[in-house]
Amino acid sequence: MSNGPLSQIAQIVDATSKRISSYDRTGGNGDNIQIGARDTAVLADIKGAGIIKHIWITLSSKDELSRKNLVLRAYWDGQEHASVESPIGDFFGNGWGIKYNFISMPLAVAPKEGHALVCYFPMPFGDGARITLENQSDTPVEAFYYYVDYEEHQSIPATMGRFHAWYHQEITTPESDTGDVENEWEIFDKFANNPTDAHNYLFCSPEGTGHFVGVNYYINCPTPVWYGEGDDMFLVDGEPWPGSAHGTGTEDYFNQSWCPDEHYCHPYFGTARAPGRLNDSPRFGWLGRTHVYRFHLEDPIRFKKSLRASIEHGHANCLTLELASVAYWYQTTPSKPFPPLPTPEQRKPLPEIGVVEVHRWRDAWRKARGGGLQFGHEKAVN
């Protein structure tokens, strides 16, 4: 029997469908709430057992980084610490506090121009659910519209895990055994070996029993060299490297190939944002902001005690990259608390590198070689 997304749609279920929304309680058209500076709004506070089935949000704020400064949290079954904690943009599939359309099966950012935030991840709870939104900026949210659609159930089966989502970020540095050298593509030396995941970028590390279902992965690459030679690594239940699932490269994990730099949106995987190449020249490379995603809706990675999911930043962790991610999984509770969320100042994206900065690099390179005629393709001086 099929297990596809429509396989259970004909099944009659003993449940009650309900919605919490920002509709105007007077019957007027002021169908939004306001969220003051440094305030926290409670979007839903549901008693009993049920499953959140759908969330839709749009908002208006003069804060240019509102999608980084608004923090979404969800709590299940009375657990004091959050099971979901992420800047709202990163959670739904927009990085760097910017807006762009994004298409996948469980998450989407929809027109107009990426203003609508949509989630279809089912979120079960057995004894209450609470969803909040904290405004961590000094600018109020002038208008916040939302739906939370859910089902009330008499009880939830013990086999249903609780939905979790964790935001993480890091500015990586070269950490391979070739030293402080960004030696991608063997530009400066032979490739280093990396028989460990110790220096990888960590994007998911739960404890308990459950299954990993996907990640939004945001890369800001300050070099035109390909950022994606790094392998993905999944260590299950404390097992040693190389683990149960060891990959062959970043684009390979995200179901793509040969260093892509183009939009591609499959329901389960793709590239939602790509920087493009200067003057359409493949020689300029992969400088800039790229958003890739993969959802394990058909192939979840299951764990009984713990999971450590990570990816190299360049082969053998040789690159400086500004990375951020939101991982999604289901597990038993209680779950362990997340590390402290980076502050709004720490979450502020680094400025983009443009043509002026690239020209400054060239000028510094010319002067380092003594000036004069240096076109740019000359071999390095040993």
C-alpha positions in Angstrom: 0.0 0.0 0.0 1.3 3.5 -0.9 2.8 5.6 1.9 2.9 8.8 -0.2 1.6 12.2 0.9 -2.0 11.5 -0.2 -2.1 7.9 0.9 -4.1 8.6 4.1 -6.3 11.5 2.8 -9.4 9.2 2.5 -9.0 7.8 6.0 -11.8 8.9 8.3 -10.3 10.1 11.6 -12.0 10.7 14.9 -10.7 14.3 15.5 -12.0 17.9 15.5 -10.5 20.5 13.2 -9.8 23.9 14.7 -7.9 27.1 13.9 -6.3 29.9 15.9 -5.7 33.0 13.9 -5.3 36.8 14.1 -8.7 37.6 12.8 -10.4 40.8 13.9 -12.6 39.8 16.9 -15.0 42.8 16.2 -15.9 41.5 12.8 -13.9 44.2 11.1 -10.9 43.9 8.7 -8.1 44.6 11.2 -7.1 40.9 11.0 -3.7 41.3 12.6 -1.9 41.7 15.9 1.0 44.0 16.8 4.1 42.9 18.6 5.9 45.6 20.5 9.7 46.0 20.7 11.2 43.4 23.0 7.7 41.8 23.5 6.7 38.2 23.2 3.3 37.2 21.6 1.6 33.9 22.4 0.3 32.6 19.0 -1.3 29.5 20.3 -1.9 27.9 23.8 -3.7 24.7 23.2 -4.9 22.3 25.9 -5.1 18.5 25.7 -4.0 16.3 22.8 -3.8 17.1 19.1 -1.7 17.7 16.0 -0.8 21.1 14.5 -1.2 20.6 10.8 -0.5 23.9 9.1 0.9 27.3 10.0 0.7 30.5 7.8 2.3 33.8 8.7 2.9 37.2 7.1 4.1 40.4 8.7 5.0 44.0 8.2 7.8 45.7 10.1 10.2 48.6 9.5 13.0 46.4 10.9 15.0 45.3 7.8 16.2 42.3 9.8 12.8 41.3 11.3 13.2 37.8 10.0 16.4 37.4 12.0 15.1 39.3 15.0 11.8 37.5 15.5 12.3 34.2 17.3 9.8 31.4 16.9 9.5 28.9 19.7 7.2 25.9 20.3 6.7 23.9 23.5 5.0 20.5 23.8 3.4 18.7 26.7 4.4 21.2 29.3 8.2 20.9 28.8 9.7 24.1 30.1 12.3 24.5 27.4 11.5 24.9 23.7 11.5 22.1 21.2 11.5 24.6 18.4 13.7 27.7 18.5 14.8 29.6 15.5 14.7 33.0 13.8 11.4 33.0 11.9 12.9 33.5 8.4 15.5 30.7 8.8 12.8 28.3 10.1 10.5 28.7 7.1 13.2 28.8 4.5 14.6 32.4 4.1 18.2 33.1 5.2 20.1 36.3 6.0 16.9 38.2 7.0 15.9 38.6 3.3 12.8 37.6 1.3 12.7 35.3 -1.6 10.3 32.6 -2.8 11.0 29.0 -1.6 9.2 25.8 -2.5 9.3 22.5 -0.7 6.8 20.0 0.5 6.9 20.7 4.3 7.9 24.4 4.1 7.4 27.3 1.7 7.9 31.0 1.4 5.2 32.2 -1.0 4.2 35.3 -3.1 3.9 38.1 -3.0 7.7 38.3 -3.2 8.4 35.9 -0.4 6.1 37.6 2.2 4.1 34.5 3.1 5.6 31.9 5.5 4.1 28.4 5.4 4.7 25.2 7.3 3.0 21.7 6.8 5.2 19.7 9.2 2.8 17.8 11.5 3.4 18.7 15.2 1.8 16.2 17.6 1.3 16.9 21.3 -0.3 14.8 24.1 -0.8 17.3 26.8 -0.8 20.9 25.5 1.0 23.0 22.9 2.3 26.5 23.1 3.8 28.6 20.3 5.3 32.0 20.9 7.1 34.7 18.9 9.6 37.0 20.6 10.6 40.3 19.0 14.2 40.8 20.0 14.6 44.1 18.2 13.8 47.7 19.3 11.3 48.0 16.4 7.7 47.0 16.8 6.0 44.7 14.3 3.2 46.8 13.0 1.1 44.0 11.6 1.4 40.3 12.2 -1.1 37.9 10.5 -1.2 34.2 11.2 -3.1 30.9 11.1 -2.4 27.8 13.3 -4.6 25.0 12.0 -4.8 21.9 14.3 -6.8 18.8 15.2 -8.0 17.9 18.6 -7.7 14.2 19.5 -8.7 12.2 22.5 -5.1 11.0 22.7 -1.9 10.7 20.7 -0.3 7.3 20.1 3.0 6.8 22.0 4.7 6.0 18.7 4.4 9.7 17.6 7.5 11.8 18.2 7.5 15.4 19.0 8.6 17.9 16.3 11.9 19.7 17.0 13.8 22.4 15.1 17.2 23.9 16.0 18.9 27.0 14.6 22.7 27.0 14.5 25.3 29.3 13.0 29.1 29.5 12.8 31.8 31.4 11.0 34.2 28.6 10.2 38.0 28.7 9.9 40.5 26.4 8.1 41.1 23.5 10.5 42.8 20.8 8.3 46.2 19.2 8.9 47.7 21.5 6.2 47.4 24.3 8.7 45.8 27.7 8.2 45.5 27.3 4.4 42.3 27.5 2.5 43.5 24.6 0.3 40.4 23.8 -1.7 40.8 22.0 -5.0 44.5 21.4 -4.1 45.3 24.9 -5.1 48.2 25.2 -2.7 49.1 21.6 -1.7 47.8 18.0 -1.8 44.5 17.4 -0.1 44.5 16.7 3.6 42.8 13.6 5.1 40.0 14.0 7.6 39.2 10.7 9.4 37.0 12.5 12.0 34.0 14.8 12.3 35.5 16.8 15.1 35.9 20.0 13.2 32.8 19.7 11.0 29.9 22.2 11.1 27.3 20.6 13.4 23.7 21.0 12.4 21.8 18.4 14.5 22.7 16.7 17.8 19.6 15.4 19.6 19.5 12.9 22.5 16.6 10.4 22.8 14.8 8.2 20.3 13.6 9.6 17.0 14.3 10.4 13.4 15.9 13.3 11.5 13.8 14.7 8.7 15.8 17.5 7.1 17.7 20.7 7.1 17.7 24.2 5.6 21.4 25.1 5.0 22.6 28.7 4.4 26.1 29.3 3.1 27.8 32.7 2.6 31.0 31.9 0.7 33.7 34.6 0.7 35.7 33.0 -2.1 35.0 32.2 -5.7 36.2 28.7 -5.2 33.6 26.0 -4.8 32.4 25.7 -1.1 30.9 22.2 -1.4 33.7 19.6 -1.3 32.8 18.9 2.3 31.2 15.5 3.2 28.1 15.0 5.2 28.4 12.7 8.2 25.7 11.1 10.4 26.9 9.3 13.6 24.1 7.3 15.2 23.8 6.3 18.9 27.4 7.3 19.8 29.0 5.2 17.1 32.6 6.2 16.0 33.5 7.8 12.7 32.8 7.1 9.8 29.3 6.3 11.1 26.2 4.8 9.6 25.8 7.4 6.8 28.9 9.1 5.3 28.5 11.1 2.2 30.8 12.2 -0.7 30.2 16.0 -0.9 27.9 18.8 -0.1 26.0 19.0 -3.4 25.8 15.1 -3.3 24.0 15.2 0.1 21.6 17.8 -1.3 20.8 15.5 -4.3 22.6 17.7 -6.8 25.9 17.3 -8.7 29.0 19.0 -10.2 29.1 22.3 -8.2 25.7 23.7 -9.1 24.9 27.5 -9.0 21.4 27.6 -10.2 17.8 27.6 -8.8 16.2 24.1 -8.5 13.2 23.4 -6.2 12.1 19.8 -5.8 9.6 19.1 -3.1 12.3 17.2 -1.1 15.5 19.0 -2.0 17.0 21.9 -4.0 18.7 25.3 -4.2 16.3 28.0 -3.2 18.8 30.8 -3.6 22.0 31.0 -5.7 24.3 34.0 -6.1 24.8 33.6 -9.8 28.1 34.2 -11.4 29.6 37.5 -12.4 28.9 38.3 -16.0 27.6 34.7 -16.4 31.3 33.6 -16.2 31.9 30.2 -14.6 35.4 31.4 -13.8 34.1 33.7 -11.1 32.8 30.8 -9.1 30.6 30.6 -6.1 31.1 33.8 -4.2 28.0 34.9 -2.2 24.9 33.5 -0.5 23.5 30.1 -1.3 20.5 28.4 0.3 20.2 24.6 -0.2 17.8 22.2 1.5 17.0 18.5 1.9 14.1 16.8 3.6 14.3 13.1 4.5 10.5 12.5 4.1 11.0 9.2 2.4 14.4 8.3 4.0 14.5 9.6 7.6 17.7 8.9 9.6 16.6 7.0 12.7 18.3 6.9 16.1 17.6 5.2 19.4 19.8 7.2 21.7 21.4 10.1 19.9 22.4 11.6 16.6 25.4 13.7 15.5 24.8 15.2 12.0 27.5 17.4 10.6 29.2 18.5 7.3 32.7 19.6 6.4 33.2 23.2 5.5 35.2 22.5 2.4 37.2 19.3 2.0 38.8 18.4 5.4 37.3 21.7 6.8 39.6 24.0 4.9 37.4 26.9 4.2 36.2 30.1 6.0 32.4 30.2 5.5 29.5 32.0 7.2 27.1 29.1 7.8 23.6 28.9 9.3 21.1 26.1 9.4 17.8 24.9 10.8 17.5 21.1 11.4 14.2 19.4 11.8 13.5 16.1 13.5 11.0 14.1 15.6 11.9 12.5 19.0 10.7 11.3 22.3 10.5 13.8 25.2 11.9 15.1 27.4 14.5 16.4 25.0 17.7 18.2 26.0 17.7 22.0 26.0 19.3 23.8 23.0 22.5 25.8 23.5 21.9 29.5 24.0 20.5 31.2 20.9 23.0 33.7 19.5 22.1 37.3 20.2 20.5 39.5 17.6 23.8 41.2 17.1 25.5 37.9 16.6 22.8 36.8 14.2 23.3 39.9 12.0 24.6 38.6 8.6 28.0 39.7 7.4 27.9 42.2 4.6 27.9 40.8 1.1 31.2 40.8 -0.9 30.9 42.6 -4.2 32.9 43.7 -7.1 34.7 46.5 -5.2 36.0 44.1 -2.6 37.2 41.7 -5.4 39.0 44.6 -7.1 40.7 45.4 -3.8 41.9 41.8 -3.5 43.4 42.1 -7.0 45.2 45.4 -6.2 46.6 43.9 -3.0 47.8 40.9 -4.9 49.5 43.1 -7.6 51.3 45.0 -4.9 52.4 41.8 -3.1 54.0 40.8 -6.4 55.9 44.0 -6.8 53.3 45.9 -8.8 53.6 46.7 -12.5 52.1 44.4 -15.1 50.3 41.6 -13.3 47.3 40.4 -15.3 46.0 37.8 -12.8 46.7 34.4 -14.3 50.4 34.3 -13.4 51.5 31.3 -11.3 52.2 31.8 -7.6 55.7 32.6 -6.5 57.2 29.9 -4.3 
